Amino acid sequence: MSPAEYRTRLSREGARLADLVPDGTLPDGYPLPVSPTWALSVRRADELRPSGVAGPVMHVLSLLDGTGVPGELLATPALSALAPHPSEAAARDEVHDAVHNLRRLSLLSVDTTATAPRAAPDSGAGPVGALAGKAIRIHSLTQHATRDLLDPPERRAAAGSAAQALVEGWRAPQLPARLDRALRANAFALAGHAQDELLTPVPHPVLYRMGHSLGDSGQASAALRHFRRLREVVDARFAPDDEISLDTRGHLAWWQAKAGDPAGAARAYASLYADQDRLYPSDHPSLLQTRQSAAVWQGAAGDPHAAVTELKYLYELRISLGRAADRDTISNRNHLANFLSASGDHAGALALHEAAWREAEARLGPDHPDALRARSAAMHHRGELGDVASALAALRDLLEVQQIDDPEGLDTFATRARIADWTGREGDPAQAVALLGSLLVDRLRVIGPEHPHTLGTRMDLARWRTAAGEPARAATELTELLADEEELLGLDHPALPVTRAALADALEKIRHR
């Protein structure tokens, strides 16, 4: 059998190793089937101190991505619970020791070349910290053999522990992009091996979190496909008015908007609101949040005045209900400020964002990243009212902190893009071109050429080239960008009219030179 044919047979869904090896035995006449052969090693590891931990750990690892399970996952409470010790810190140590017992018996390897992340799901001291930033690798054959021997209760327990550990891993503060990618890869591996277990009795939150991770990484269309498939599965298992069905529709509508269809998303949220309105009381948080989302995407689709009317009503309602400090109310205020600005009321937007800034400063201190973000949002409106220097100063102060904390993070790149834009608007388009050129290099390297933010940077760069006196080069870049956007985003994406308008402006400048 060729290696390619063997790999195809090995990866066939539902295939057991006994069906993949001639006579269910190893080569050279070895008498035992493959799965029991590996089971001997797992059993031996399970007998080593700490007794009884290596087996459950191996069960979980067999359902994850064998090319790299992030070591941080071993520090989560869900996997620490695999050890029976009543102390969580001691349980983490025992899980760590079990991993190395499995390594000693050649059931897995630990990649020690990676660097430690800036943040981990658990900051506790102890041996588990040595695995942070490392990758646990397991041969797919070993994983397959382990899965073959799991009985239904063991499989359900392992899938539940793995799913919960992934959710807990995603809760890490300031999650590094490396860890986010690893968690996502492991979540999709888990879903491939244990879909039924993750859907019974109700969908596990990891099925939603992995979709949002996919979209947040720039793959909005892939996230939309993920949630469409998830909705099909949910609709087949739950009634239309079940809370799970309604919540899934909300997740799907969100990525419909982010994938370039804000008008369709607004309609989807409006339909969802109509159904929730039949079932929930008028002040139910989910009902108000769905109405807010419908308003936001209606505004994004080109009707900011309607968005302002709805968001103002919802904001006043939330205040009257005593929910001024709620996260949803704060979100409502921010969206209201943004659409006031889009409607031309920069003074009204400034008042709302300045209030948010002062609250963040009082709660977190003036140098906290969240307070700096709030200040930046407020100063944006001062810039729109003519105080460009204040807008740039706030953004530069925010960038200084972001460059230390996460120099290649999406938020850091976004701040750099805003600085470039305000630099151009202040009257220095050539410097805006220089800033955007550097940003484009970094975005291409970190998030790739197909990410919407990368495409947006190309458009902004060409637009400021036109303003800086290079319309011919800008027209060439915009023509290439338009072709790429049509291929990557689709002909109906709202980015295309913006690019066409920038191209028309560049061509007009060429004609009048």
C-alpha positions as CSV (number, residue, x, y, z in Angstrom):
1,M,0.0,0.0,0.0
2,S,1.4,3.4,-0.9
3,P,1.8,6.1,1.8
4,A,-0.9,8.2,0.1
5,E,-3.4,5.4,0.0
6,Y,-2.6,4.5,3.6
7,R,-3.2,8.1,4.8
8,T,-6.5,8.2,2.9
9,R,-7.6,5.0,4.6
10,L,-6.4,6.2,8.0
11,S,-8.3,9.5,7.8
12,R,-11.5,7.9,6.6
13,E,-14.2,9.0,9.1
14,G,-15.3,6.2,11.4
15,A,-12.5,3.8,10.3
16,R,-11.0,1.7,13.1
17,L,-7.3,0.8,13.0
18,A,-8.2,-2.9,13.0
19,D,-9.8,-2.3,9.6
20,L,-6.7,-0.4,8.3
21,V,-4.0,-2.9,9.1
22,P,-3.9,-6.3,7.4
23,D,-5.3,-8.9,9.8
24,G,-5.4,-6.2,12.5
25,T,-1.8,-6.9,13.4
26,L,1.5,-5.1,13.3
27,P,4.2,-6.1,10.7
28,D,6.7,-8.9,11.2
29,G,4.1,-11.2,12.6
30,Y,3.5,-9.2,15.8
31,P,0.5,-10.9,17.4
32,L,-1.5,-8.0,18.9
33,P,-3.9,-5.6,17.1
34,V,-2.6,-2.1,16.8
35,S,-5.0,-0.4,19.2
36,P,-4.3,-2.8,22.1
37,T,-0.6,-2.4,21.5
38,W,-0.8,1.3,22.2
39,A,-3.2,0.6,25.0
40,L,-0.4,-1.2,26.8
41,S,1.7,1.9,26.8
42,V,-1.2,4.1,27.9
43,R,-2.0,1.7,30.7
44,R,1.7,1.7,31.9
45,A,1.8,5.5,31.9
46,D,-1.4,5.5,33.9
47,E,0.2,3.3,36.5
48,L,3.1,5.7,37.1
49,R,2.8,8.4,39.6
50,P,0.4,10.2,39.7
51,S,-1.6,7.1,39.2
52,G,-4.8,7.2,37.1
53,V,-4.1,10.6,35.4
54,A,-2.3,9.8,32.2
55,G,-5.2,7.7,30.8
56,P,-7.8,10.5,31.0
57,V,-5.2,13.0,29.7
58,M,-4.4,10.8,26.7
59,H,-8.2,10.4,26.0
60,V,-8.5,14.2,25.8
61,L,-5.4,14.6,23.7
62,S,-6.6,11.9,21.2
63,L,-9.5,14.2,20.3
64,L,-7.4,17.3,19.6
65,D,-5.0,18.5,17.0
66,G,-2.0,16.1,17.1
67,T,0.2,18.5,15.2
68,G,0.1,20.9,18.2
69,V,-1.9,21.0,21.4
70,P,-1.0,24.2,23.1
71,G,0.7,23.6,26.5
72,E,-1.5,26.4,28.0
73,L,-4.5,24.1,27.7
74,L,-3.0,21.8,30.4
75,A,-3.3,24.7,32.9
76,T,-7.0,25.2,32.5
77,P,-9.4,24.1,35.3
78,A,-11.1,21.7,33.0
79,L,-8.0,19.6,32.4
80,S,-6.7,20.1,35.9
81,A,-9.9,18.4,37.0
82,L,-8.6,15.2,35.3
83,A,-6.4,14.7,38.4
84,P,-8.2,13.7,41.6
85,H,-6.2,16.0,43.9
86,P,-8.5,18.4,45.8
87,S,-6.0,21.3,45.4
88,E,-6.2,22.8,42.0
89,A,-2.5,23.8,42.0
90,A,-1.5,20.2,43.0
91,A,-3.9,18.8,40.3
92,R,-2.1,21.0,37.7
93,D,1.2,19.6,38.8
94,E,-0.2,16.0,38.4
95,V,-1.5,16.7,34.9
96,H,1.9,18.1,34.0
97,D,3.6,14.9,35.4
98,A,1.1,12.7,33.5
99,V,2.0,14.4,30.2
100,H,5.7,13.7,30.8
101,N,5.0,10.1,31.7
102,L,3.3,9.8,28.3
103,R,6.3,11.4,26.8
104,R,8.7,9.0,28.5
105,L,6.7,6.1,26.9
106,S,6.9,7.7,23.5
107,L,3.2,8.3,23.2
108,L,3.7,12.1,22.6
109,S,6.4,14.7,22.4
110,V,6.7,18.2,23.8
111,D,8.1,20.8,21.5
112,T,10.5,22.9,23.6
113,T,11.5,25.3,20.9
114,A,8.5,27.7,21.1
115,T,8.6,30.9,23.2
116,A,6.3,31.5,26.1
117,P,3.3,33.7,25.4
118,R,2.6,37.1,26.9
119,A,-0.5,35.8,28.7
120,A,-1.6,32.3,29.7
121,P,-5.0,31.0,30.8
122,D,-3.6,30.4,34.2
123,S,-0.9,32.5,35.9
124,G,-0.3,30.1,38.7
125,A,3.3,29.0,39.4
126,G,4.4,25.4,39.2
127,P,5.6,22.8,36.7
128,V,2.6,23.5,34.4
129,G,4.2,26.9,33.6
130,A,7.0,25.0,31.8
131,L,4.5,23.9,29.1
132,A,3.3,27.5,28.4
133,G,4.2,28.3,24.8
134,K,5.1,24.7,24.0
135,A,3.3,22.4,21.7
136,I,2.3,18.8,22.6
137,R,2.5,16.6,19.5
138,I,1.0,13.2,19.1
139,H,1.2,10.9,16.1
140,S,-2.2,10.6,14.3
141,L,-1.9,6.8,14.5
142,T,-1.5,6.9,18.3
143,Q,-4.5,9.2,18.5
144,H,-6.6,6.9,16.3
145,A,-5.7,3.9,18.4
146,T,-6.6,5.7,21.6
147,R,-10.0,6.8,20.2
148,D,-10.8,3.3,19.1
149,L,-10.6,2.0,22.6
150,L,-12.8,4.7,24.2
151,D,-16.2,3.4,25.3
152,P,-19.2,5.9,25.0
153,P,-19.0,7.3,28.5
154,E,-15.2,7.8,28.2
155,R,-15.6,9.5,24.9
156,R,-18.3,11.9,26.2
157,A,-16.1,12.7,29.3
158,A,-13.0,13.3,27.1
159,A,-14.9,15.5,24.6
160,G,-16.5,17.5,27.4
161,S,-13.2,18.1,29.1
162,A,-11.5,19.1,25.9
163,A,-14.3,21.5,24.8
164,Q,-14.4,23.2,28.2
165,A,-10.6,23.5,28.3
166,L,-10.7,25.2,24.9
167,V,-13.3,27.7,26.0
168,E,-11.3,28.4,29.2
169,G,-8.2,28.9,27.0
170,W,-9.9,31.5,24.9
171,R,-10.6,33.5,28.1
172,A,-6.9,34.4,28.5
173,P,-6.5,38.1,28.8
174,Q,-4.8,39.7,25.8
175,L,-4.8,36.4,23.9
176,P,-1.8,36.1,21.6
177,A,-2.6,35.4,18.0
178,R,-0.4,32.3,18.1
179,L,-2.5,30.8,20.9
180,D,-5.8,31.8,19.2
181,R,-4.8,30.0,16.1
182,A,-3.8,26.9,18.1
183,L,-7.0,26.9,20.0
184,R,-9.0,27.2,16.8
185,A,-7.2,24.3,15.1
186,N,-7.7,22.1,18.1
187,A,-11.4,23.1,18.3
188,F,-12.0,22.1,14.7
189,A,-10.1,18.8,15.3
190,L,-12.3,18.1,18.3
191,A,-15.5,18.9,16.3
192,G,-14.4,16.5,13.6
193,H,-13.8,13.7,16.1
194,A,-16.7,14.3,18.6
195,Q,-19.5,16.3,16.8
196,D,-22.3,14.2,18.4
197,E,-20.8,14.5,21.9
198,L,-20.5,18.3,21.4
199,L,-24.2,18.6,20.4
200,T,-25.7,16.4,23.1
201,P,-27.8,17.3,25.0
202,V,-27.2,20.9,23.9
203,P,-24.5,22.5,21.7
204,H,-21.4,23.2,23.7
205,P,-20.2,26.8,23.7
206,V,-17.0,25.8,22.0
207,L,-18.9,25.4,18.7
208,Y,-19.8,29.1,18.8
209,R,-16.5,30.3,20.1
210,M,-14.5,28.6,17.4
211,G,-16.7,30.2,14.7
212,H,-16.1,33.7,16.2
213,S,-12.3,33.0,16.4
214,L,-12.4,32.1,12.7
215,G,-14.2,35.3,11.9
216,D,-12.1,37.5,14.2
217,S,-9.0,36.3,12.5
218,G,-10.3,37.9,9.2
219,Q,-12.1,34.9,7.8
220,A,-15.6,36.3,8.0
221,S,-16.9,34.3,5.0
222,A,-15.6,31.1,6.6
223,A,-17.2,32.1,9.9
224,L,-20.5,32.6,8.1
225,R,-20.3,29.2,6.5
226,H,-19.5,27.7,9.9
227,F,-22.6,29.3,11.5
228,R,-24.8,28.3,8.6
229,R,-23.8,24.7,9.1
230,L,-24.3,25.0,12.8
231,R,-27.8,26.5,12.4
232,E,-28.7,23.5,10.1
233,V,-27.7,21.1,12.8
234,V,-29.4,23.1,15.5
235,D,-32.6,23.4,13.5
236,A,-32.7,19.6,13.0
237,R,-32.5,19.1,16.8
238,F,-34.4,22.0,18.4
239,A,-37.7,23.7,17.9
240,P,-37.7,27.1,16.2
241,D,-38.7,28.9,19.4
242,D,-36.1,27.2,21.5
243,E,-33.6,29.6,23.0
244,I,-30.7,27.7,21.4
245,S,-32.3,28.1,18.0
246,L,-32.8,31.8,18.5
247,D,-29.3,32.4,19.8
248,T,-27.8,30.6,16.9
249,R,-29.7,32.8,14.5
250,G,-28.1,35.8,16.2
251,H,-24.6,34.5,15.8
252,L,-25.4,33.8,12.1
253,A,-26.7,37.3,11.5
254,W,-23.6,38.8,13.1
255,W,-21.3,37.1,10.6
256,Q,-23.7,37.8,7.7
257,A,-23.0,41.5,8.5
258,K,-19.3,41.1,9.0
259,A,-19.0,39.1,5.7
260,G,-20.3,42.1,3.8
261,D,-24.1,42.0,3.9
262,P,-25.2,44.6,6.6
263,A,-28.6,45.0,5.0
264,G,-29.3,41.3,5.1
265,A,-28.1,41.2,8.6
266,A,-30.4,44.0,9.6
267,R,-33.3,42.1,8.2
268,A,-32.2,38.9,9.9
269,Y,-32.0,40.7,13.3
270,A,-35.4,42.3,12.7
271,S,-36.9,38.9,12.0
272,L,-35.2,37.4,15.1
273,Y,-36.5,40.4,17.2
274,A,-40.1,39.7,16.0
275,D,-39.9,36.1,17.1
276,Q,-38.2,37.0,20.5
277,D,-40.8,39.7,21.0
278,R,-43.5,36.9,21.1
279,L,-41.6,35.0,23.8
280,Y,-39.7,37.4,26.0
281,P,-40.9,40.3,28.2
282,S,-40.3,43.8,26.8
283,D,-37.3,44.5,29.0
284,H,-35.5,41.2,28.4
285,P,-31.8,41.8,27.7
286,S,-31.7,39.5,24.7
287,L,-34.7,41.2,23.1
288,L,-33.1,44.7,23.6
289,Q,-29.8,43.5,22.3
290,T,-31.3,42.0,19.1
291,R,-33.2,45.3,18.5
292,Q,-29.9,47.2,19.0
293,S,-28.1,44.9,16.5
294,A,-30.9,45.4,13.9
295,A,-30.5,49.2,14.3
296,V,-26.7,49.1,14.1
297,W,-26.7,47.1,10.8
298,Q,-29.5,49.2,9.4
299,G,-27.2,52.2,10.0
300,A,-24.2,50.4,8.5
301,A,-26.3,49.6,5.5
302,G,-26.8,53.3,4.8
303,D,-29.4,54.7,7.1
304,P,-27.6,56.3,10.0
305,H,-30.5,58.5,10.9
306,A,-32.8,55.5,11.5
307,A,-30.1,53.9,13.6
308,V,-29.8,57.1,15.7
309,T,-33.6,57.1,16.4
310,E,-33.6,53.4,17.5
311,L,-30.4,53.6,19.5
312,K,-31.4,56.7,21.4
313,Y,-34.7,55.1,22.3
314,L,-32.9,51.9,23.5
315,Y,-30.3,53.9,25.4
316,E,-32.9,55.9,27.3
317,L,-34.9,52.8,28.0
318,R,-31.9,51.0,29.5
319,I,-31.1,54.0,31.7
320,S,-34.7,54.1,32.9
321,L,-34.4,50.4,33.8
322,G,-31.4,51.1,36.0
323,R,-28.9,49.4,33.7
324,A,-26.6,52.4,33.2
325,A,-23.5,50.4,34.1
326,D,-24.4,47.3,32.1
327,R,-22.1,46.3,29.3
328,D,-25.0,46.3,26.8
329,T,-25.8,49.9,27.8
330,I,-22.2,51.0,27.3
331,S,-22.2,49.3,23.9
332,N,-25.5,51.0,23.1
333,R,-23.9,54.4,24.0
334,N,-20.9,53.8,21.8
335,H,-23.0,52.8,18.8
336,L,-25.2,55.8,19.3
337,A,-22.2,58.1,19.4
338,N,-20.8,56.6,16.2
339,F,-24.1,57.0,14.3
340,L,-24.6,60.5,15.6
341,S,-21.2,61.2,14.0
342,A,-22.2,59.5,10.8
343,S,-25.3,61.7,10.7
344,G,-23.2,64.8,11.1
345,D,-23.7,65.4,14.8
346,H,-20.1,65.3,16.0
347,A,-20.8,67.5,19.0
348,G,-23.4,65.0,20.3
349,A,-21.1,62.1,19.6
350,L,-18.3,63.9,21.4
351,A,-20.4,64.4,24.5
352,L,-21.2,60.6,24.7
353,H,-17.7,59.4,24.1
354,E,-16.2,62.0,26.5
355,A,-18.5,60.6,29.2
356,A,-17.3,57.1,28.4
357,W,-13.7,58.3,28.6
358,R,-14.1,59.9,32.0
359,E,-15.8,56.8,33.4
360,A,-13.0,54.6,32.1
361,E,-10.3,56.9,33.6
362,A,-12.1,57.0,36.9
363,R,-12.4,53.2,37.0
364,L,-9.1,52.1,35.4
365,G,-6.7,55.0,35.5
366,P,-5.6,57.3,32.7
367,D,-2.9,55.0,31.3
368,H,-5.0,51.8,31.1
369,P,-5.4,50.6,27.5
370,D,-9.2,50.7,27.7
371,A,-9.1,54.3,29.0
372,L,-6.8,55.2,26.2
373,R,-9.1,53.6,23.7
374,A,-12.1,55.6,25.1
375,R,-10.0,58.8,25.0
376,S,-9.1,58.0,21.4
377,A,-12.8,57.6,20.5
378,A,-13.6,60.9,22.1
379,M,-10.8,62.7,20.4
380,H,-11.8,61.4,17.0
381,H,-14.9,63.6,17.3
382,R,-12.8,66.6,18.3
383,G,-10.8,65.9,15.2
384,E,-14.0,65.9,13.1
385,L,-14.8,69.3,14.7
386,G,-11.4,70.7,13.7
387,D,-9.1,69.7,16.5
388,V,-6.9,67.3,14.5
389,A,-4.0,67.7,16.8
390,S,-6.0,66.3,19.8
391,A,-7.1,63.3,17.7
392,L,-3.5,62.5,16.7
393,A,-2.1,62.9,20.2
394,A,-4.7,60.5,21.7
395,L,-4.0,57.9,19.0
396,R,-0.2,58.2,19.4
397,D,-0.5,57.7,23.2
398,L,-2.7,54.7,22.6
399,L,-0.3,53.3,20.1
400,E,2.7,53.7,22.5
401,V,1.0,51.3,24.9
402,Q,-0.2,48.9,22.2
403,Q,3.3,48.6,20.7
404,I,4.6,47.4,24.0
405,D,1.7,45.1,24.8
406,D,1.0,43.5,21.4
407,P,2.9,45.1,18.5
408,E,1.3,42.8,15.9
409,G,-2.2,42.8,17.2
410,L,-5.2,43.7,15.1
411,D,-6.0,46.6,17.4
412,T,-2.5,48.0,17.1
413,F,-2.6,47.8,13.4
414,A,-6.0,49.6,13.4
415,T,-4.6,52.4,15.5
416,R,-1.7,52.8,13.1
417,A,-4.2,53.0,10.2
418,R,-6.1,55.8,12.0
419,I,-2.9,57.7,12.7
420,A,-2.1,57.6,9.0
421,D,-5.6,58.8,8.1
422,W,-5.5,61.7,10.5
423,T,-1.9,62.6,9.3
424,G,-3.2,62.8,5.8
425,R,-6.2,64.9,6.9
426,E,-4.0,67.2,8.8
427,G,-2.4,68.1,5.4
428,D,0.5,65.7,5.0
429,P,-0.6,63.0,2.5
430,A,3.0,62.0,1.7
431,Q,3.6,61.0,5.3
432,A,0.2,59.2,5.3
433,V,1.5,57.2,2.3
434,A,4.7,56.3,4.2
435,L,2.8,55.2,7.3
436,L,0.4,53.1,5.3
437,G,3.1,51.6,3.2
438,S,4.8,50.3,6.4
439,L,1.5,49.1,7.8
440,L,0.7,47.2,4.6
441,V,4.0,45.3,4.8
442,D,3.2,44.3,8.4
443,R,-0.4,43.3,7.6
444,L,0.6,41.2,4.6
445,R,3.1,39.4,6.8
446,V,0.9,38.9,9.9
447,I,-2.6,38.5,8.6
448,G,-2.1,37.8,4.9
449,P,-3.2,39.3,1.6
450,E,-6.8,38.1,1.7
451,H,-7.7,39.7,5.1
452,P,-10.2,42.5,4.7
453,H,-8.0,44.8,6.8
454,T,-5.1,44.2,4.3
455,L,-7.4,45.0,1.4
456,G,-8.6,48.1,3.2
457,T,-5.0,49.3,3.8
458,R,-4.3,48.9,0.1
459,M,-7.4,51.1,-0.7
460,D,-6.3,53.8,1.9
461,L,-2.7,53.7,0.6
462,A,-3.9,54.3,-3.0
463,R,-6.3,57.0,-1.9
464,W,-3.6,59.0,-0.2
465,R,-1.2,58.4,-3.1
466,T,-3.7,60.3,-5.2
467,A,-3.8,63.2,-2.7
468,A,0.0,63.1,-2.6
469,G,0.3,63.7,-6.3
470,E,0.7,60.1,-7.6
471,P,-2.6,59.4,-9.3
472,A,-1.2,57.2,-12.0
473,R,0.3,54.8,-9.5
474,A,-2.8,55.0,-7.4
475,A,-5.0,54.1,-10.4
476,T,-2.8,51.0,-11.1
477,E,-3.0,49.9,-7.5
478,L,-6.8,50.5,-7.3
479,T,-7.4,48.6,-10.5
480,E,-5.5,45.6,-9.1
481,L,-7.3,45.9,-5.8
482,L,-10.7,46.0,-7.4
483,A,-10.0,42.7,-9.2
484,D,-8.8,41.1,-5.9
485,E,-11.9,42.4,-4.0
486,E,-14.3,41.1,-6.6
487,E,-12.6,37.6,-6.4
488,L,-12.2,37.5,-2.6
489,L,-15.3,39.5,-1.3
490,G,-17.9,39.0,-4.0
491,L,-19.5,41.5,-6.4
492,D,-22.0,42.8,-3.8
493,H,-19.6,43.6,-1.1
494,P,-19.8,47.2,0.2
495,A,-16.0,47.7,-0.1
496,L,-16.3,47.6,-4.0
497,P,-18.2,50.9,-4.4
498,V,-15.6,52.7,-2.2
499,T,-12.7,51.3,-4.3
500,R,-14.5,52.3,-7.5
501,A,-15.0,55.8,-6.2
502,A,-11.3,56.1,-5.3
503,L,-10.3,54.8,-8.7
504,A,-12.6,57.3,-10.4
505,D,-11.0,60.1,-8.4
506,A,-7.5,59.0,-9.4
507,L,-8.5,58.8,-13.1
508,E,-10.0,62.3,-12.8
509,K,-6.8,63.7,-11.4
510,I,-4.8,62.1,-14.2
511,R,-7.1,63.7,-16.8
512,H,-6.6,67.2,-15.3
513,R,-2.8,67.0,-15.0
